[in-house]
Each structure stands twice: as C-alpha cells, then as structure tokens.
Amino acid sequence: MAESASYNKTALAHELKNSVKGEAKHRIKSVFVTKPEAYDIMWEKLECHYGDTTASVQAALEDLQRLKPVKEEDYKALVELVDEVESAYSQLEELNQLNTLTMRDVDNLTVITSVSIQSKKKLDVVTT
C-alpha cells in the first residue's frame, strides 16, 4: 500500500510539473520528481508565491498581457488563446478581482481576439 501511495504522489508530481506554465513553471523547475515528497514541495512553493492575492492577480494580468494574436489558419493556437483568456478570467473571478482589469487590458484583448477571429472567419469562408 505504501508503494502505491508513493507512486501516486510521484505521478501527481509529474502531472503538476507538466501542467503549469509561465511563472508557476519557473517556481517549481528546481524540484526534481524523484521521490514522493516532490509533489508536496512543489505545492509549498506555489502556495508560498501565489498564496498572496496580489501575486495571483498580477500573474493573471501578466498572462493576459503576454498574449499574441494567432497566425491565420492556426486553429490550435486560437483554441489555446481562448483557453489562456478563460484561465486568467477564471483566476481573477475566483479571487473576486475582475475589477483589476483596465480598459488597456480589454483593448489589448479586443485587438488580439479580433485579429484571431478574422483569421478564423477567412478560414471558414475558404473551406465552405
């Protein structure tokens, strides 16, 4: 039973390490997934950094600011763009910090998404 628990923690550590990106990935990159304690160590590092609401809000806003328009006909990148926006929005909503979005943030998203949506519309017209 102890071996199974160890394996599960190790598997969770691998999953966590492969799931995070950006600043969170940077925070846990020094933790090697060689023993079950790695999972707990990674969570401690993330909680230490993101436990502060200010840091979490800043990370979500930075994620939105780093977004780039997707190339024409790159449907996968468009889906990833939408996922990124939804993720940041959900994080801000969960923290009750949607009011931290500025008009500049919204304008940037409008430009990025309108370019991406125009590309998608062109793709739809060509394929129909």
Secondary structure as GFF3:
##gff-version 3
##sequence-region A 1 128
A	DSSP	alpha_helix	2	19	.	.	.	ID=ss1
A	DSSP	alpha_helix	22	28	.	.	.	ID=ss2
A	DSSP	alpha_helix	37	50	.	.	.	ID=ss3
A	DSSP	alpha_helix	53	65	.	.	.	ID=ss4
A	DSSP	alpha_helix	75	94	.	.	.	ID=ss5
A	DSSP	three_ten_helix	98	100	.	.	.	ID=ss6
A	DSSP	alpha_helix	103	127	.	.	.	ID=ss7
###
